[in-house]
Amino acid sequence: MNLVTPTELARIIESHTGEPFTRQAVHKAINEGLIPFVLQGKKKLVDLDNPHVQGYIRDDNRQREQAKKKDTSK
């Protein structure tokens, strides 16, 4: 298992796509069930080795774009 925080995942997505991506958008995707997570104590962590997570990072589909657009942290 290669566990990272939502903040680290947002940075990975941003570096992969070249576009800004926030940890709030990652949390939203986790809460909507788009990104699987594991709990360690009270922290939600994402396994980078999970094929669903890898697909989410690679796939610049509408779901990820919608998560970015609905992010109200700006």
Buried (B, 14 or more C-beta within 10 A) or exposed (E): EEBBBBEBBBBBBEEEBEEEBBBBBBBBBBEEEBBEBEEEEEEBBBBBEBEEBEEBBEEEEEBBEBBBEEBEEE
